[in-house]
Amino acid sequence: MSFSHQMKECIRENINTRDKRRSCLYGMLLYNKTVTREEICLKSGSEVFRAMFPALLKTVCGASVMLRTETRPRKDGGSLYIYRISGEKHVTSVRRMFHIHEDRHIDRRSTPDLGAFLGGVFLTCGSITNPEKEYHLEFSVPTEPLCKELCSLLEKSGIHANVTKGRYIWKVWLTDSEDIEDLLTLMGAQKCTLELMEIKIQKDVKNQVIRRNNCDMANIDKTISASERQCRDIQVILKHDGFRKLSPELKNLAEIRLENPHLSLSELSELLEKPVSRAGVNHRFRKLAAIAEGYRKEGDSYGKHSGG
């Protein structure tokens, strides 16, 4: 079951009182694309919507409102469910019951339960991306006034929404995981809120492990690169018979490095005859590097400058 389907099922389970049924149905009717004097038409590919809308319409409006249904195949193999309330008599009855006017503004008399209303809006024009991939929830809103009013309702609930104007619709979208969690909870999808929070924790842990591994790999690469450079310097000193001119401390470090090219400075310090700090080991390697560079530039005569 996809996260989106699971979320819609949670909304469905939450619509269990008279006020919630009315508010949810109002959200469905108000935020669909087609509302005229002659017809109200809703389209959805959601099985949850298919199960809910006819039942809510019958429960809230009674059997007097005639509903025609149609099913069409979709390219993705699913089905598109089309619901039509046709005829001016039936449309007028529904519009009067929910105070749906030509300009289509939200009427608070028809929204006794805000969470259920938003749930109905989501079922009609909302979608959510699998949170394991990214955090993104959006509404495809049919008119600008409805877009602004939806944003206002969300803002009053402490949920920040972004708006993008398309060619025929307005997109109201959320990308902050906490805003999405708050909205899911408000719509009655608490189970999905908990699942989203768990996914966040898992992703954070995974990212921490990746960052730690990357850091470890970077440190390993740095150690290997430094060791290779140090070994080359020591080989130059050996080539010029410079070991006999080194101080005991430098000679001890050079021998240990050649025997242990994989060890870090801290690990090398523990193997010295007279252990020193990591900074001390690094200081001695700088001396060895200077001696090697002198041999490279000036030849054997530079060996006289070696010391502890």
N, C-alpha and C positions, 0 to 999 in steps of 0.2 A: 504494500500500500504506500503510495507516495505521500510526502509530507503535506502537500496541498489537499489531497483527498482526506487524509486523516484530520486535518484542521476543519474541513467542511463537515465531517461527521461529528466532530466535537461541538460545532455551532448548532448542528441539528439536534443533538442530545440536550442542549441547553434551552431550546425553545419548548418550554414545558408548562407555561402559564398563559392565561388569556392575554395579558398585556404584552408578553414576549411574542406571542403569535401575531398579534396585530402589528406590533412594531417591526417585526421581521418581514412580514408581508408588505408593509408600507415601504420598507427599504428596497425590496425587490421591485415593486411597481414603479417607484419614483425614479430609480436610477437605471432603468432599462432604456434602450435607445428610442423606442417607438411608443409615444403616447399622443394620440390625436383624438378628435371628437368621435371618429368612427371606429378606432381600433387601438387596443393596447396589445403589443406583441413583444414577447420575451423569447430569447434564444439562449441556449446553453448546451455545452457538451458534458456537463457534470451529472453524474448519476445521483448525487445527493440532491441537486436542484430538481432533477426529474421526480424524485420521491417526495420532495417537500412542497413544491409550489402548488400543484393541484390540491393536495391535502389541506394546505393552509387556506387557499382560496375558498374551498368548500366549508371549512370550519369557521372562518371569520365572516365570509360574505353570504354563506348559505347556498342552497341549490339553485336559487333563482338566477345566478350569474352563469351564463353558458360559456364553457371553455372548449375550444377546439384545439386538438393536438396533432402534431405532425412530426415524423422522424425522418431524417435524411442521413445518408452515409457521408462520412468525411474521408478526406484523402488519407488521413493517418490510420484509418481502419476503425475509428470510433464512430459515434453517432451524434448528430446535432438534433436537439429536441426543441421544437418550436411550439409556443403556446399563444393562442390568439383569443382575446376577448373582443368580439366583433359586434357591430350594431350599436347605434347611438344610445339606445335604451340601456343596454348592459354596461357600456363604457361610462355613460353618465352616472349610473348607479355606483360604480366603483370609484369614480373620481370624486363624487360628492361624499361618499363614505370616508375617504381618506384626505379630502380637501386638496386634491391635486388640480391645480389651475393651469392655465395656458403657459404661464411663465415658470412653472415648476419650481417653487421654493419649498424648503422643508417647513412643515407645519408641526409645531411641537404638540398639538392636540393629538396627532397620530403617532407620536413617539413616546409613549409612556415609559418605555424601557430603552435607554440609549444604546446599551450594549447589544441588545437583540436587533435594533434598527441597523446598527453598523454591521452586524452579522448578515442581515439581509442584503445590505449594499454590497458586501464582499461576495456573497453568493452570486449576485447578479453581474458585477463588473470587476471583481477583484481577482488577484492571482498572487501566488507567493513562490519564490524560487526555493529549491532544496537548500536549507541552511548549511548543509555540509559543503556546498559549493560557494555560496555567497549569501549575504543577508540582503534580501530585496523583496518588498511587498508593495504592490501597487493597485490602484483603482483606475479603470478607464472610464472617465466620467463624460456623459453625453453633452452637458451644457456648462457654460462658464459660471453662471450663478450657483449651480449645484456643486461645482468644483470649489468655489470660494466658501460655500457654507459647510462643505465636508471638512475643509481645512480648518475652518473656525471651530467646528465641533471637536476636532482632534486636538487643536491647540488648547482649548478649554479643559481638555482631559490630560494636559501635560505631554502631549505627543506631537513632536515636530514633524511636519510633512513638507515635501518639496513638490513643486508644480512645473510641468512642462506642457506647453501647448502644441498639440499635433494639428494635422490638417482638418480632421473632423471631430477629434475628441481632446479632452484634457487629461493628462496623466498626473495623478496624485501618488507620490511614492515615498517609501521609507527605506532607509538603508542602515540606520542605527539599530543595532540588535536590541538595545534596551527599549527603544520606542516600539519596535515590533513586539517584544515581549509584553509591554504594557497594553498594546492593542489586542493581542491574542487573549489576554486575561480579561479585558473589558468585554470582548465578544463572547466570553464564556468558554474559550478553548484553553483552559488551564492545563490540561494534559499536554498540549502542544507547547505551552510556555515552558513547562518543566523539561520537555524533550529538547527544546531549543537551548535552554540553559545548559543541559548536559552536553549537547553538541559543542557549545562554546567552550566548556571546560576541556573537553577532549581535544579540540583544535588548539587551545592555548598550551596544553601539555605537549602536544605534538610539535608545535612551533618552538617551544622552549627546548625540546630535545634536539630539533634540527639546528637551532641557533648554537646550542652547546656543542653539538657535533661539528658544526662549521668552525666554531672557535677552536675546538680541539685540533681539527685538521689544519687550521691556519697555524696554530702553535707548533704542530708537528712539522709542517712544511718549513716554518721559520727555523726550527731546531736543525733539521736536515741541511738546509741551505747554509746555516752558520757552521755546522760541523764540516761540511765539504770544503768550505773556504779555509777553515782552521787546519784541516788535514793537508790541504795544498800548501799552506804556509810552512807547516812542519816538514813536509817533503822537500821543500826548497832548502830549508835549513839542513836537513839530512844530506841532500845532494852536495852541499858545499862543506860537508864535514863540520857543521856548526854546532852539533850537539855538545862536543867537548868544551865549547866556550860558554854554554848556557849555565846560568845559576842552577843550583839543585832544585829550586822551586819550579823554575820554568821547564827544566828537563823532566821532572816528575809529572807535570801537567801534560807535556807533549806526549810522553809515553802512554799515559792513561787515555788521552784522546785518541791516539792511533789504535789502541786496543778496544775502545768503546765509542765508535763513531755515532752511535744512535742515542747516546745519553745527553740529557740537558745539562746546563751549567750547574744547576743545583745538585743533580745526581753526581756530576763529576767531582764537585767539592767534597762530597762524602768519601770519595776514594783516595783523596790526596793524603800523603804522609802526615802533613799538618793541615787539616781542613781549614778553609777560609770561607767567607761569605760568597754568595753568587756574584756580587759586585767585584769581589777580589779575584775570582776566577776570570771574569770578563776583563779585568784590568791586565791580568797576566797574558791573556790571549792577544790583547792589543800590543803588548810588548813583543810577543812572538811575531805578530803581523808586521810590526815595524822592522824587526830584524830580517824577516824574509824579504820585505820590500827593499831593504838595503842591499841584500845579496843580489836581488834582481837588477838593481840599478848600478851598483858599484863593484860587484864581484866579491871575491874572498876577503878582500881587505876590510870589508865592513864588519866582519866577524869580531873584530877587537872591541866593538862598541857593545857587545852583548853583556847583560848583567842581570842581577836579581831584581 
